[in-house]
Amino acid sequence: MVTASASDEWTEFTPKAGIKYTLADDAMMYFTYSAGYRAGGFNDRVDSVETATTPYDQETVDNFEAGFKTDWMDGTVRVNGALFFMGYQDKQEEMQLN
C-alpha cells in the first residue's frame, strides 16, 4: 500500500446584490446577482499517487435573477414571474469511467 499526503486551500469572494423597483402598490420588479463557489479537492478514487495528489479546481458560478410580483383584484390574485441564469466555470461533475 502506498500512502501520500497533499494539501491546498480554496477561498473565494461571494458577493450578493440586488435592486427592487416598485411600480405601484401592487406591482414590483427586481434583479439579483450573486456569486458562489464549491472548493476544489483531491480525487481519492484513483490508482496513482501523482493523480491523487494533484488538486482539481474549485467550481465558481455567477447567478442572475430578474422577476416581477403583482397583485390583482384587491389582492385576490397574485401573478409572479422570474428568469434565472447560472454561468458555471470549472463545473465539478462526478463521472464513472470503465
Phi and psi in radians as a Rosetta constraint file:
Dihedral C 1 N 2 CA 2 C 2 CIRCULARHARMONIC -1.839 0.35
Dihedral N 2 CA 2 C 2 N 3 CIRCULARHARMONIC 2.338 0.35
Dihedral C 2 N 3 CA 3 C 3 CIRCULARHARMONIC -2.074 0.35
Dihedral N 3 CA 3 C 3 N 4 CIRCULARHARMONIC 2.632 0.35
Dihedral C 3 N 4 CA 4 C 4 CIRCULARHARMONIC -2.659 0.35
Dihedral N 4 CA 4 C 4 N 5 CIRCULARHARMONIC 2.791 0.35
Dihedral C 4 N 5 CA 5 C 5 CIRCULARHARMONIC -2.323 0.35
Dihedral N 5 CA 5 C 5 N 6 CIRCULARHARMONIC 2.636 0.35
Dihedral C 5 N 6 CA 6 C 6 CIRCULARHARMONIC -2.673 0.35
Dihedral N 6 CA 6 C 6 N 7 CIRCULARHARMONIC 2.708 0.35
Dihedral C 6 N 7 CA 7 C 7 CIRCULARHARMONIC -2.568 0.35
Dihedral N 7 CA 7 C 7 N 8 CIRCULARHARMONIC 2.750 0.35
Dihedral C 7 N 8 CA 8 C 8 CIRCULARHARMONIC -2.781 0.35
Dihedral N 8 CA 8 C 8 N 9 CIRCULARHARMONIC 2.999 0.35
Dihedral C 8 N 9 CA 9 C 9 CIRCULARHARMONIC -2.398 0.35
Dihedral N 9 CA 9 C 9 N 10 CIRCULARHARMONIC 2.412 0.35
Dihedral C 9 N 10 CA 10 C 10 CIRCULARHARMONIC -2.252 0.35
Dihedral N 10 CA 10 C 10 N 11 CIRCULARHARMONIC 2.217 0.35
Dihedral C 10 N 11 CA 11 C 11 CIRCULARHARMONIC -2.435 0.35
Dihedral N 11 CA 11 C 11 N 12 CIRCULARHARMONIC 2.712 0.35
Dihedral C 11 N 12 CA 12 C 12 CIRCULARHARMONIC -2.715 0.35
Dihedral N 12 CA 12 C 12 N 13 CIRCULARHARMONIC 2.463 0.35
Dihedral C 12 N 13 CA 13 C 13 CIRCULARHARMONIC -1.348 0.35
Dihedral N 13 CA 13 C 13 N 14 CIRCULARHARMONIC 2.210 0.35
Dihedral C 13 N 14 CA 14 C 14 CIRCULARHARMONIC -2.172 0.35
Dihedral N 14 CA 14 C 14 N 15 CIRCULARHARMONIC 1.409 0.35
Dihedral C 14 N 15 CA 15 C 15 CIRCULARHARMONIC -1.343 0.35
Dihedral N 15 CA 15 C 15 N 16 CIRCULARHARMONIC 2.822 0.35
Dihedral C 15 N 16 CA 16 C 16 CIRCULARHARMONIC -2.507 0.35
Dihedral N 16 CA 16 C 16 N 17 CIRCULARHARMONIC 2.310 0.35
Dihedral C 16 N 17 CA 17 C 17 CIRCULARHARMONIC -2.545 0.35
Dihedral N 17 CA 17 C 17 N 18 CIRCULARHARMONIC 2.599 0.35
Dihedral C 17 N 18 CA 18 C 18 CIRCULARHARMONIC -2.664 0.35
Dihedral N 18 CA 18 C 18 N 19 CIRCULARHARMONIC 2.777 0.35
Dihedral C 18 N 19 CA 19 C 19 CIRCULARHARMONIC -2.293 0.35
Dihedral N 19 CA 19 C 19 N 20 CIRCULARHARMONIC 2.610 0.35
Dihedral C 19 N 20 CA 20 C 20 CIRCULARHARMONIC -2.311 0.35
Dihedral N 20 CA 20 C 20 N 21 CIRCULARHARMONIC 2.349 0.35
Dihedral C 20 N 21 CA 21 C 21 CIRCULARHARMONIC -2.153 0.35
Dihedral N 21 CA 21 C 21 N 22 CIRCULARHARMONIC 2.108 0.35
Dihedral C 21 N 22 CA 22 C 22 CIRCULARHARMONIC -1.543 0.35
Dihedral N 22 CA 22 C 22 N 23 CIRCULARHARMONIC 2.039 0.35
Dihedral C 22 N 23 CA 23 C 23 CIRCULARHARMONIC -1.407 0.35
Dihedral N 23 CA 23 C 23 N 24 CIRCULARHARMONIC -0.659 0.35
Dihedral C 23 N 24 CA 24 C 24 CIRCULARHARMONIC -2.794 0.35
Dihedral N 24 CA 24 C 24 N 25 CIRCULARHARMONIC 3.124 0.35
Dihedral C 24 N 25 CA 25 C 25 CIRCULARHARMONIC -1.051 0.35
Dihedral N 25 CA 25 C 25 N 26 CIRCULARHARMONIC -0.431 0.35
Dihedral C 25 N 26 CA 26 C 26 CIRCULARHARMONIC -2.069 0.35
Dihedral N 26 CA 26 C 26 N 27 CIRCULARHARMONIC 0.353 0.35
Dihedral C 26 N 27 CA 27 C 27 CIRCULARHARMONIC -2.662 0.35
Dihedral N 27 CA 27 C 27 N 28 CIRCULARHARMONIC 2.373 0.35
Dihedral C 27 N 28 CA 28 C 28 CIRCULARHARMONIC -2.599 0.35
Dihedral N 28 CA 28 C 28 N 29 CIRCULARHARMONIC 2.738 0.35
Dihedral C 28 N 29 CA 29 C 29 CIRCULARHARMONIC -2.165 0.35
Dihedral N 29 CA 29 C 29 N 30 CIRCULARHARMONIC 2.708 0.35
Dihedral C 29 N 30 CA 30 C 30 CIRCULARHARMONIC -2.597 0.35
Dihedral N 30 CA 30 C 30 N 31 CIRCULARHARMONIC 2.802 0.35
Dihedral C 30 N 31 CA 31 C 31 CIRCULARHARMONIC -2.484 0.35
Dihedral N 31 CA 31 C 31 N 32 CIRCULARHARMONIC 2.366 0.35
Dihedral C 31 N 32 CA 32 C 32 CIRCULARHARMONIC -2.323 0.35
Dihedral N 32 CA 32 C 32 N 33 CIRCULARHARMONIC 2.419 0.35
Dihedral C 32 N 33 CA 33 C 33 CIRCULARHARMONIC -2.140 0.35
Dihedral N 33 CA 33 C 33 N 34 CIRCULARHARMONIC 2.419 0.35
Dihedral C 33 N 34 CA 34 C 34 CIRCULARHARMONIC -2.600 0.35
Dihedral N 34 CA 34 C 34 N 35 CIRCULARHARMONIC 2.742 0.35
Dihedral C 34 N 35 CA 35 C 35 CIRCULARHARMONIC -2.144 0.35
Dihedral N 35 CA 35 C 35 N 36 CIRCULARHARMONIC 2.571 0.35
Dihedral C 35 N 36 CA 36 C 36 CIRCULARHARMONIC -2.495 0.35
Dihedral N 36 CA 36 C 36 N 37 CIRCULARHARMONIC 2.954 0.35
Dihedral C 36 N 37 CA 37 C 37 CIRCULARHARMONIC -2.710 0.35
Dihedral N 37 CA 37 C 37 N 38 CIRCULARHARMONIC 2.762 0.35
Dihedral C 37 N 38 CA 38 C 38 CIRCULARHARMONIC -2.153 0.35
Dihedral N 38 CA 38 C 38 N 39 CIRCULARHARMONIC 2.244 0.35
Dihedral C 38 N 39 CA 39 C 39 CIRCULARHARMONIC -1.018 0.35
Dihedral N 39 CA 39 C 39 N 40 CIRCULARHARMONIC 2.642 0.35
Dihedral C 39 N 40 CA 40 C 40 CIRCULARHARMONIC -1.243 0.35
Dihedral N 40 CA 40 C 40 N 41 CIRCULARHARMONIC -2.981 0.35
Dihedral C 40 N 41 CA 41 C 41 CIRCULARHARMONIC -3.054 0.35
Dihedral N 41 CA 41 C 41 N 42 CIRCULARHARMONIC -2.808 0.35
Dihedral C 41 N 42 CA 42 C 42 CIRCULARHARMONIC -2.219 0.35
Dihedral N 42 CA 42 C 42 N 43 CIRCULARHARMONIC 2.472 0.35
Dihedral C 42 N 43 CA 43 C 43 CIRCULARHARMONIC -1.485 0.35
Dihedral N 43 CA 43 C 43 N 44 CIRCULARHARMONIC 1.973 0.35
Dihedral C 43 N 44 CA 44 C 44 CIRCULARHARMONIC -1.642 0.35
Dihedral N 44 CA 44 C 44 N 45 CIRCULARHARMONIC 0.097 0.35
Dihedral C 44 N 45 CA 45 C 45 CIRCULARHARMONIC -1.950 0.35
Dihedral N 45 CA 45 C 45 N 46 CIRCULARHARMONIC 0.932 0.35
Dihedral C 45 N 46 CA 46 C 46 CIRCULARHARMONIC -2.222 0.35
Dihedral N 46 CA 46 C 46 N 47 CIRCULARHARMONIC 2.957 0.35
Dihedral C 46 N 47 CA 47 C 47 CIRCULARHARMONIC -1.940 0.35
Dihedral N 47 CA 47 C 47 N 48 CIRCULARHARMONIC 0.259 0.35
Dihedral C 47 N 48 CA 48 C 48 CIRCULARHARMONIC -2.450 0.35
Dihedral N 48 CA 48 C 48 N 49 CIRCULARHARMONIC 2.577 0.35
Dihedral C 48 N 49 CA 49 C 49 CIRCULARHARMONIC -1.126 0.35
Dihedral N 49 CA 49 C 49 N 50 CIRCULARHARMONIC -0.694 0.35
Dihedral C 49 N 50 CA 50 C 50 CIRCULARHARMONIC -1.042 0.35
Dihedral N 50 CA 50 C 50 N 51 CIRCULARHARMONIC -0.802 0.35
Dihedral C 50 N 51 CA 51 C 51 CIRCULARHARMONIC -1.186 0.35
Dihedral N 51 CA 51 C 51 N 52 CIRCULARHARMONIC -0.682 0.35
Dihedral C 51 N 52 CA 52 C 52 CIRCULARHARMONIC -1.187 0.35
Dihedral N 52 CA 52 C 52 N 53 CIRCULARHARMONIC -0.460 0.35
Dihedral C 52 N 53 CA 53 C 53 CIRCULARHARMONIC -1.769 0.35
Dihedral N 53 CA 53 C 53 N 54 CIRCULARHARMONIC 0.079 0.35
Dihedral C 53 N 54 CA 54 C 54 CIRCULARHARMONIC -1.690 0.35
Dihedral N 54 CA 54 C 54 N 55 CIRCULARHARMONIC 2.054 0.35
Dihedral C 54 N 55 CA 55 C 55 CIRCULARHARMONIC -1.302 0.35
Dihedral N 55 CA 55 C 55 N 56 CIRCULARHARMONIC 2.656 0.35
Dihedral C 55 N 56 CA 56 C 56 CIRCULARHARMONIC -1.744 0.35
Dihedral N 56 CA 56 C 56 N 57 CIRCULARHARMONIC 2.719 0.35
Dihedral C 56 N 57 CA 57 C 57 CIRCULARHARMONIC -1.222 0.35
Dihedral N 57 CA 57 C 57 N 58 CIRCULARHARMONIC 2.730 0.35
Dihedral C 57 N 58 CA 58 C 58 CIRCULARHARMONIC -1.259 0.35
Dihedral N 58 CA 58 C 58 N 59 CIRCULARHARMONIC 2.707 0.35
Dihedral C 58 N 59 CA 59 C 59 CIRCULARHARMONIC -1.698 0.35
Dihedral N 59 CA 59 C 59 N 60 CIRCULARHARMONIC 2.351 0.35
Dihedral C 59 N 60 CA 60 C 60 CIRCULARHARMONIC -2.174 0.35
Dihedral N 60 CA 60 C 60 N 61 CIRCULARHARMONIC 2.694 0.35
Dihedral C 60 N 61 CA 61 C 61 CIRCULARHARMONIC -2.529 0.35
Dihedral N 61 CA 61 C 61 N 62 CIRCULARHARMONIC 2.421 0.35
Dihedral C 61 N 62 CA 62 C 62 CIRCULARHARMONIC -1.873 0.35
Dihedral N 62 CA 62 C 62 N 63 CIRCULARHARMONIC 2.171 0.35
Dihedral C 62 N 63 CA 63 C 63 CIRCULARHARMONIC -1.910 0.35
Dihedral N 63 CA 63 C 63 N 64 CIRCULARHARMONIC 2.344 0.35
Dihedral C 63 N 64 CA 64 C 64 CIRCULARHARMONIC -2.232 0.35
Dihedral N 64 CA 64 C 64 N 65 CIRCULARHARMONIC 2.368 0.35
Dihedral C 64 N 65 CA 65 C 65 CIRCULARHARMONIC -2.424 0.35
Dihedral N 65 CA 65 C 65 N 66 CIRCULARHARMONIC 2.315 0.35
Dihedral C 65 N 66 CA 66 C 66 CIRCULARHARMONIC -2.308 0.35
Dihedral N 66 CA 66 C 66 N 67 CIRCULARHARMONIC 2.451 0.35
Dihedral C 66 N 67 CA 67 C 67 CIRCULARHARMONIC -2.857 0.35
Dihedral N 67 CA 67 C 67 N 68 CIRCULARHARMONIC -3.100 0.35
Dihedral C 67 N 68 CA 68 C 68 CIRCULARHARMONIC -2.504 0.35
Dihedral N 68 CA 68 C 68 N 69 CIRCULARHARMONIC 2.731 0.35
Dihedral C 68 N 69 CA 69 C 69 CIRCULARHARMONIC -2.420 0.35
Dihedral N 69 CA 69 C 69 N 70 CIRCULARHARMONIC 2.265 0.35
Dihedral C 69 N 70 CA 70 C 70 CIRCULARHARMONIC -2.415 0.35
Dihedral N 70 CA 70 C 70 N 71 CIRCULARHARMONIC 2.622 0.35
Dihedral C 70 N 71 CA 71 C 71 CIRCULARHARMONIC -2.081 0.35
Dihedral N 71 CA 71 C 71 N 72 CIRCULARHARMONIC 2.467 0.35
Dihedral C 71 N 72 CA 72 C 72 CIRCULARHARMONIC -2.257 0.35
Dihedral N 72 CA 72 C 72 N 73 CIRCULARHARMONIC 2.782 0.35
Dihedral C 72 N 73 CA 73 C 73 CIRCULARHARMONIC 0.891 0.35
Dihedral N 73 CA 73 C 73 N 74 CIRCULARHARMONIC 0.987 0.35
Dihedral C 73 N 74 CA 74 C 74 CIRCULARHARMONIC 0.970 0.35
Dihedral N 74 CA 74 C 74 N 75 CIRCULARHARMONIC 0.680 0.35
Dihedral C 74 N 75 CA 75 C 75 CIRCULARHARMONIC 1.481 0.35
Dihedral N 75 CA 75 C 75 N 76 CIRCULARHARMONIC 0.060 0.35
Dihedral C 75 N 76 CA 76 C 76 CIRCULARHARMONIC -1.261 0.35
Dihedral N 76 CA 76 C 76 N 77 CIRCULARHARMONIC -0.604 0.35
Dihedral C 76 N 77 CA 77 C 77 CIRCULARHARMONIC -2.091 0.35
Dihedral N 77 CA 77 C 77 N 78 CIRCULARHARMONIC 2.324 0.35
Dihedral C 77 N 78 CA 78 C 78 CIRCULARHARMONIC -2.102 0.35
Dihedral N 78 CA 78 C 78 N 79 CIRCULARHARMONIC 2.268 0.35
Dihedral C 78 N 79 CA 79 C 79 CIRCULARHARMONIC -2.175 0.35
Dihedral N 79 CA 79 C 79 N 80 CIRCULARHARMONIC 2.095 0.35
Dihedral C 79 N 80 CA 80 C 80 CIRCULARHARMONIC -2.204 0.35
Dihedral N 80 CA 80 C 80 N 81 CIRCULARHARMONIC 2.690 0.35
Dihedral C 80 N 81 CA 81 C 81 CIRCULARHARMONIC -2.648 0.35
Dihedral N 81 CA 81 C 81 N 82 CIRCULARHARMONIC 2.661 0.35
Dihedral C 81 N 82 CA 82 C 82 CIRCULARHARMONIC -2.654 0.35
Dihedral N 82 CA 82 C 82 N 83 CIRCULARHARMONIC 2.592 0.35
Dihedral C 82 N 83 CA 83 C 83 CIRCULARHARMONIC -2.106 0.35
Dihedral N 83 CA 83 C 83 N 84 CIRCULARHARMONIC 2.436 0.35
Dihedral C 83 N 84 CA 84 C 84 CIRCULARHARMONIC -2.182 0.35
Dihedral N 84 CA 84 C 84 N 85 CIRCULARHARMONIC 2.583 0.35
Dihedral C 84 N 85 CA 85 C 85 CIRCULARHARMONIC -2.492 0.35
Dihedral N 85 CA 85 C 85 N 86 CIRCULARHARMONIC 2.327 0.35
Dihedral C 85 N 86 CA 86 C 86 CIRCULARHARMONIC -2.197 0.35
Dihedral N 86 CA 86 C 86 N 87 CIRCULARHARMONIC 2.060 0.35
Dihedral C 86 N 87 CA 87 C 87 CIRCULARHARMONIC -1.843 0.35
Dihedral N 87 CA 87 C 87 N 88 CIRCULARHARMONIC 1.947 0.35
Dihedral C 87 N 88 CA 88 C 88 CIRCULARHARMONIC -1.630 0.35
Dihedral N 88 CA 88 C 88 N 89 CIRCULARHARMONIC 2.551 0.35
Dihedral C 88 N 89 CA 89 C 89 CIRCULARHARMONIC -2.195 0.35
Dihedral N 89 CA 89 C 89 N 90 CIRCULARHARMONIC 2.332 0.35
Dihedral C 89 N 90 CA 90 C 90 CIRCULARHARMONIC 0.964 0.35
Dihedral N 90 CA 90 C 90 N 91 CIRCULARHARMONIC 0.825 0.35
Dihedral C 90 N 91 CA 91 C 91 CIRCULARHARMONIC -1.051 0.35
Dihedral N 91 CA 91 C 91 N 92 CIRCULARHARMONIC 2.298 0.35
Dihedral C 91 N 92 CA 92 C 92 CIRCULARHARMONIC -1.587 0.35
Dihedral N 92 CA 92 C 92 N 93 CIRCULARHARMONIC 2.201 0.35
Dihedral C 92 N 93 CA 93 C 93 CIRCULARHARMONIC -2.427 0.35
Dihedral N 93 CA 93 C 93 N 94 CIRCULARHARMONIC 2.352 0.35
Dihedral C 93 N 94 CA 94 C 94 CIRCULARHARMONIC -1.406 0.35
Dihedral N 94 CA 94 C 94 N 95 CIRCULARHARMONIC 2.363 0.35
Dihedral C 94 N 95 CA 95 C 95 CIRCULARHARMONIC -2.265 0.35
Dihedral N 95 CA 95 C 95 N 96 CIRCULARHARMONIC 2.486 0.35
Dihedral C 95 N 96 CA 96 C 96 CIRCULARHARMONIC -1.754 0.35
Dihedral N 96 CA 96 C 96 N 97 CIRCULARHARMONIC 2.060 0.35
Dihedral C 96 N 97 CA 97 C 97 CIRCULARHARMONIC -1.920 0.35
Dihedral N 97 CA 97 C 97 N 98 CIRCULARHARMONIC 2.322 0.35
